[in-house]
Amino acid sequence: MKTRMMTLMVVMMIFSLPALASPPSKVELSWDVASKTLTVAVPHYSINPKGHFIKSVKVTVDGKEVALKEFTSQENTQGQTVKLPLPDAKPGQTVTATATCNLFGAGEGKLVIPQP
């Protein structure tokens, strides 16, 4: 009986992890024209940024991957921010950033590189 109860508790914990985890609420992109630098801000609340965090941010330009940043913790309880120089980016190109939570879900944001 104890073994069944323990097994049931473990199964319930495993299936409840996605309910406790939250995907990135949004992925905000901004572009600095002068320095050709992309800033990706990912609001992602976590009371334990070492155990529940943004594990990666992937950036593509017109569908081609140009950067993949991976993390083992989140910089603070509110989210993760990444700054990436993209010296080859040109006006009119579409930049997409995908942020993935280490426990559950992902979010995506897009930005069209503006004219200088």
N, C-alpha and C positions, 0 to 999 in steps of 0.2 A: 504494500500500500504506500509506503514512504517513497519507494522508487517511482511509482506512477505519479505521485504528487510532485516529486522533484522534476520528473520529465515534463510534466504539464507546465510547471513554472518556467522551465528553460524555454520551451516552445513558445509560450506566451511572451517572454522577454524578447526572443528573436523577432517575432512578428510585430512587436510594438515599437521596435527601433525606428522604422520609418515615420511613425506617428510622433516620436520625440524629436526627430531630425527635421530640419527645415531647409528647403532648397533656397538658393539665393533669391531674395525678393525682387531684385532687378539688377541689371548690369548697365552702369552709366558710363558712357564714353565721352571724353572731351579731347580737343585737339589744340595744341599750341602751334600756331602757324610759324612763328619765328624760329622755334627750336626743332620743329617737325617731331614733336613728342606727343605720344598718345598717353592719356591717363585713363585707366580703367578702375572705377570705384564700384565695389560690390558690397552693398549693404547686406549683412548676414549676421543676425543676432545669435550669439552663443554664450551661455553662462560658463562654458568650459572651452575656451579657444584652443586648448592643446588636444582635446578629445573630439571636438566637433568643429570643423573648420572648412574653409575653402581650400580644397586640395590642389586645384589647378585652374589656370586661366590660359586659354588657347586663343591666339589672335590670328586671323586670316585677313588678307587683302585680296579682294576680288576672288575669293575662294581658295587662295593658296596660303598654306600655313607659313607664318613668318616668325612666330614666337610661341613657346610653351613654357610657362612658369609653373613650377610645382612647389608645393609647400607642405611642411609637416606640422604646422600650427597656423593659427590666424593671428594677425598683428595685434588685435584687440577684440573686445567682446562685441563690437559693432560691425566689423567687416574687414575687408581686405582691399588694399589699393595697390595698383601696379602702374609704374611709369615706364614706358618703352619708347626709346628713340626709333623712329621709322624714317630714316633719311631718304629712302627711295620712294616713299609714298607720294602720289601725284594727285592734284585736284581732280575730283570726280570719281576717284576710286572708293569702293565700299569696304570699310573695315568692320569686321565682326569679331566680337569677343564672347567666348563661352566660358562661364565660370561653373565649376563642378564642386558640389559639397562632398566631403569624404564619407558621409553617411547616406545621403539621399538627395537626388535631384540635381538639376542644372538650370542655369538661366543664360539668356543671350541678349546682347545689345548690339546695335549697328549705328554706324556713323558714316556719312559721305564726306571725304576730305574736301574742305572748302577752298575756294580760290584765295590766294594771298591778298 
